[in-house]
């Protein structure tokens, strides 16, 4: 799926506002499901909805106004009640890696009660791997899949050390 970056997508520094990537992930998931014959609206009318229970975003480089981003989406794991979607966003022309991320979605009924992922959904979606337990942590962190070589510094789910970040930016710590 491609997304053109408009002025409205950017912050005062001229780069895509960080939270917008979560919106792009949502659009990409909806399009991914549609490409596999699953309409989110139709699923909802039949009593199956998705709720995001966890999301991760790893910022690799900045995207700017006028660029076209390509989003690759896949379902990397499934559990009894949840799907893990993985997303990679690249600048279309240069193929520069912009963002990687994932989102865990549980299936719920119309009353919000967690339910099993319907077999029809599992059958429609290609999985890179399937498991009935939690994904195993990768060697670089707690990502459900290994980080690319370019990011093997272990940026995945590392605890943020506010003091060292503030110090490296020359900011006073309160």
JOSUL-V738631 format. One record per pair of residues at least 12 apart in sequence whose C-alpha atoms are under 10 Angstrom apart, sorted by the first residue. I is the first residue (numbers start at 1). J is the second residue. D is the distance in whole Angstrom. If there is no record, write none. Layout:
BEGIN
I_J_D + I_J_D
END
This chain:
BEGIN
1_24_9 + 1_27_9 + 1_28_6 + 1_29_10 + 1_31_7 + 1_32_8 + 1_69_8 + 1_70_6 + 1_71_5 + 1_72_7 + 1_73_8 + 1_89_10 + 2_24_9 + 2_28_9 + 2_68_7 + 2_69_5 + 2_70_4 + 2_71_6 + 2_72_9 + 2_89_9 + 2_90_10 + 2_91_9 + 2_92_8 + 3_24_8 + 3_27_10 + 3_28_10 + 3_67_8 + 3_68_6 + 3_69_5 + 3_70_6 + 3_71_8 + 3_89_10 + 3_91_10 + 3_92_9 + 4_64_10 + 4_65_8 + 4_66_7 + 4_67_6 + 4_68_4 + 4_69_6 + 4_70_9 + 4_91_10 + 4_92_10 + 5_63_8 + 5_64_7 + 5_65_5 + 5_66_5 + 5_67_6 + 5_68_6 + 5_69_7 + 6_64_8 + 6_65_5 + 6_66_6 + 6_67_8 + 6_68_9 + 7_64_9 + 7_65_6 + 7_66_8 + 8_65_9 + 9_21_10 + 9_63_10 + 9_64_9 + 9_65_8 + 10_63_9 + 10_64_7 + 10_65_7 + 11_64_10 + 11_65_10 + 13_64_9 + 14_62_9 + 14_63_9 + 14_64_6 + 14_65_7 + 15_61_10 + 15_62_6 + 15_63_6 + 15_64_5 + 15_65_7 + 16_62_7 + 16_63_6 + 16_64_6 + 16_65_7 + 17_62_9 + 17_63_9 + 17_64_10 + 18_57_9 + 18_59_8 + 18_62_9 + 18_63_10 + 18_99_10 + 19_57_9 + 21_57_8 + 21_58_10 + 21_59_9 + 21_89_9 + 21_98_10 + 21_99_8 + 21_100_9 + 21_101_9 + 22_55_8 + 22_56_9 + 22_57_8 + 22_101_9 + 22_102_9 + 22_103_9 + 24_69_10 + 24_71_8 + 24_87_10 + 24_89_9 + 25_55_10 + 25_57_10 + 25_71_8 + 25_72_9 + 25_73_8 + 25_85_9 + 25_86_9 + 25_87_7 + 25_88_9 + 25_89_9 + 25_100_10 + 25_101_8 + 25_102_8 + 25_103_8 + 26_52_10 + 26_87_10 + 26_103_9 + 27_71_10 + 28_70_10 + 28_71_7 + 28_72_8 + 28_73_7 + 28_74_10 + 28_85_10 + 28_87_8 + 29_71_10 + 29_72_10 + 29_73_7 + 29_74_8 + 29_75_9 + 29_85_8 + 29_86_9 + 29_87_9 + 29_103_10 + 31_73_9 + 32_72_9 + 32_73_7 + 32_74_8 + 32_75_9 + 32_85_10 + 32_125_9 + 33_73_10 + 33_74_10 + 33_75_10 + 33_121_9 + 33_124_9 + 33_125_8 + 35_124_10 + 35_125_10 + 36_121_9 + 36_123_10 + 36_124_6 + 36_125_6 + 36_126_9 + 37_121_9 + 37_124_7 + 37_125_9 + 38_120_9 + 38_121_7 + 38_124_8 + 38_125_9 + 43_121_9 + 44_108_10 + 44_109_8 + 44_110_8 + 45_110_9 + 46_109_9 + 46_110_9 + 47_107_10 + 47_108_8 + 47_109_5 + 47_110_5 + 47_111_9 + 47_112_10 + 48_107_6 + 48_108_6 + 48_109_5 + 48_110_7 + 48_111_10 + 48_112_9 + 48_113_10 + 48_114_10 + 48_115_9 + 48_116_10 + 48_117_9 + 48_118_8 + 49_105_9 + 49_106_8 + 49_107_6 + 49_108_5 + 49_109_6 + 49_110_7 + 49_111_10 + 49_112_8 + 49_113_10 + 49_114_9 + 49_115_10 + 49_117_10 + 50_82_9 + 50_83_9 + 50_104_9 + 50_105_6 + 50_106_6 + 50_107_5 + 50_108_6 + 50_109_9 + 50_112_9 + 50_114_9 + 50_117_10 + 51_82_9 + 51_103_10 + 51_104_8 + 51_105_5 + 51_106_5 + 51_107_6 + 51_108_7 + 51_112_9 + 51_114_9 + 52_82_9 + 52_83_10 + 52_84_10 + 52_103_7 + 52_104_6 + 52_105_4 + 52_106_7 + 52_107_9 + 53_82_9 + 53_103_8 + 53_104_6 + 53_105_6 + 53_106_7 + 54_84_9 + 54_102_8 + 54_103_6 + 54_104_5 + 54_105_7 + 54_106_10 + 55_84_9 + 55_85_9 + 55_86_10 + 55_101_7 + 55_102_6 + 55_103_4 + 55_104_6 + 55_105_9 + 56_86_9 + 56_87_10 + 56_100_8 + 56_101_5 + 56_102_5 + 56_103_6 + 56_104_9 + 56_143_9 + 56_156_9 + 56_157_8 + 57_87_9 + 57_88_10 + 57_99_7 + 57_100_6 + 57_101_4 + 57_102_7 + 57_103_9 + 57_156_9 + 57_157_10 + 58_88_10 + 58_98_9 + 58_99_6 + 58_100_5 + 58_101_6 + 58_102_9 + 58_151_10 + 58_155_8 + 58_156_7 + 58_157_9 + 59_89_10 + 59_97_9 + 59_98_6 + 59_99_5 + 59_100_7 + 59_101_9 + 59_155_10 + 60_89_10 + 60_90_10 + 60_96_9 + 60_97_6 + 60_98_5 + 60_99_5 + 60_100_8 + 60_150_10 + 60_151_8 + 60_155_10 + 61_90_9 + 61_91_10 + 61_96_8 + 61_97_7 + 61_98_5 + 61_99_7 + 62_91_9 + 62_96_10 + 62_97_9 + 62_98_6 + 62_99_8 + 63_89_10 + 63_90_9 + 63_91_7 + 63_96_10 + 63_97_10 + 63_98_7 + 63_99_9 + 64_91_10 + 67_91_7 + 67_92_8 + 67_93_8 + 68_90_9 + 68_91_6 + 68_92_6 + 68_93_8 + 69_88_10 + 69_89_6 + 69_90_6 + 69_91_5 + 69_92_5 + 69_93_9 + 69_95_9 + 69_96_9 + 69_97_10 + 69_98_8 + 69_99_10 + 70_88_8 + 70_89_6 + 70_90_5 + 70_91_6 + 70_92_5 + 70_93_9 + 70_95_9 + 70_97_10 + 70_98_10 + 71_87_7 + 71_88_6 + 71_89_4 + 71_90_7 + 71_91_9 + 71_92_9 + 71_98_10 + 71_99_9 + 71_100_9 + 72_86_8 + 72_87_6 + 72_88_5 + 72_89_6 + 72_90_8 + 72_100_10 + 73_85_7 + 73_86_6 + 73_87_5 + 73_88_7 + 73_89_9 + 73_101_10 + 73_102_9 + 74_86_5 + 74_87_7 + 74_88_9 + 74_102_9 + 74_125_9 + 74_126_8 + 74_127_7 + 74_128_8 + 75_87_9 + 75_102_9 + 75_103_10 + 75_104_10 + 75_122_10 + 75_125_7 + 75_126_7 + 75_127_5 + 75_128_7 + 75_129_8 + 75_130_9 + 76_102_9 + 76_126_9 + 76_127_6 + 76_128_5 + 76_129_6 + 76_130_7 + 76_131_10 + 76_135_9 + 76_144_8 + 76_145_8 + 77_104_9 + 77_126_10 + 77_127_6 + 77_128_7 + 77_129_5 + 77_130_5 + 77_131_6 + 77_132_9 + 77_133_9 + 77_134_9 + 77_135_7 + 77_144_9 + 77_145_10 + 78_104_9 + 78_105_10 + 78_106_10 + 78_117_9 + 78_122_8 + 78_127_8 + 78_128_10 + 78_129_8 + 78_130_5 + 78_131_6 + 78_132_7 + 78_133_9 + 78_134_9 + 78_135_9 + 79_106_9 + 79_116_8 + 79_117_8 + 79_122_10 + 79_130_7 + 79_131_6 + 79_132_5 + 79_133_6 + 79_134_8 + 79_135_9 + 80_106_9 + 80_107_9 + 80_115_8 + 80_116_5 + 80_117_6 + 80_118_9 + 80_119_10 + 80_131_9 + 80_132_6 + 80_133_8 + 81_105_8 + 81_106_6 + 81_107_6 + 81_108_8 + 81_114_7 + 81_115_6 + 81_116_4 + 81_117_5 + 81_118_9 + 81_132_9 + 82_104_7 + 82_105_5 + 82_106_4 + 82_107_6 + 82_108_9 + 82_114_9 + 82_115_9 + 82_116_8 + 82_117_6 + 82_132_10 + 83_103_8 + 83_104_6 + 83_105_5 + 83_106_6 + 83_107_8 + 83_117_8 + 83_122_9 + 83_127_10 + 83_130_10 + 84_102_7 + 84_103_6 + 84_104_4 + 84_105_6 + 84_106_9 + 84_127_10 + 84_130_10 + 84_135_9 + 84_144_9 + 85_101_8 + 85_102_5 + 85_103_5 + 85_104_6 + 85_105_8 + 85_127_10 + 86_100_8 + 86_101_6 + 86_102_4 + 86_103_7 + 86_104_9 + 86_144_9 + 86_145_9 + 87_99_8 + 87_100_6 + 87_101_5 + 87_102_6 + 87_103_8 + 88_100_5 + 88_101_7 + 88_102_9 + 89_101_9 + 97_150_10 + 100_147_9 + 100_148_10 + 101_143_9 + 101_156_10 + 102_143_9 + 102_144_9 + 138_154_10 + 138_156_9 + 139_152_9 + 139_154_9 + 140_152_7 + 140_153_8 + 140_154_5 + 140_155_8 + 140_156_7 + 140_157_9 + 140_158_9 + 141_153_10 + 141_154_6 + 141_155_7 + 141_156_5 + 141_157_6 + 141_158_7 + 142_154_9 + 142_155_10 + 142_156_6 + 142_157_6 + 142_158_8 + 143_155_10 + 143_156_6 + 143_157_7 + 144_156_10
END
